[in-house]
Amino acid sequence: MTDEELLIEFSFARMDNPDLELEEVAALVVRRVGPQHMLDFAARNLATRGELRGAMFASAVEHVLRVVLTLRGPSD
């Protein structure tokens, strides 16, 4: 899944659940995309952080948040 596809998935989840915090939406996205993408997101996050080990779900959620906040651009 590309970063752009991930952002679209996040946007749809956010529209469906406007009352959730960003981290909760990211967790929802990770659950929705399934175990294969969760593993990929966790691996990318751990590689970015330079770590060899980490909790898969938490690392995947962190990756989703990092992508969303990066593609969103700088805050004003």
C-alpha positions in Angstrom: 0.0 0.0 0.0 1.5 3.4 -1.0 1.5 6.3 1.3 -1.1 8.0 -0.9 -3.4 5.0 -0.6 -2.9 4.9 3.1 -3.8 8.6 3.4 -7.0 7.9 1.4 -7.9 5.0 3.7 -7.2 7.2 6.7 -9.4 9.9 5.3 -12.3 7.6 4.8 -12.0 6.2 8.3 -11.8 9.7 9.7 -15.0 10.7 7.8 -16.8 7.6 9.1 -15.6 8.4 12.7 -15.2 12.1 13.2 -15.3 11.9 17.0 -12.2 9.8 17.2 -8.7 11.1 18.0 -6.1 10.7 15.2 -4.4 7.8 17.0 -7.7 6.0 17.3 -8.4 6.5 13.6 -5.0 5.1 12.8 -5.7 2.0 14.9 -9.0 1.6 13.1 -7.2 1.8 9.7 -4.6 -0.8 10.9 -7.4 -3.2 11.9 -9.3 -2.6 8.6 -6.3 -3.3 6.3 -5.6 -6.7 7.7 -2.5 -8.6 9.0 -0.4 -8.4 5.9 -0.5 -4.6 5.7 -0.1 -4.4 9.5 3.1 -6.3 9.3 4.3 -4.1 6.4 3.5 -0.9 8.3 5.2 -2.2 11.4 8.3 -3.2 9.5 8.5 0.2 7.8 8.1 2.0 11.1 10.8 0.0 12.8 13.1 0.5 9.9 12.5 4.3 10.1 13.2 4.3 13.8 16.3 2.0 13.3 14.9 -0.6 15.7 14.9 -4.4 15.3 12.0 -5.2 17.5 8.7 -3.8 18.6 5.0 -4.5 19.1 3.5 -5.1 15.7 0.2 -3.3 16.2 1.6 -0.3 18.0 4.4 0.1 15.4 1.8 -0.2 12.6 -0.3 2.5 14.2 2.7 4.8 14.6 3.6 4.3 10.9 0.1 5.3 9.9 0.2 8.4 12.0 3.7 9.3 10.7 2.5 9.1 7.1 -0.7 11.0 7.7 1.1 13.8 9.6 4.0 14.0 7.1 1.7 14.1 4.0 -0.6 16.6 5.8 2.3 19.1 5.7 3.6 21.6 8.2 1.2 23.0 10.8 0.4 26.7 10.7 
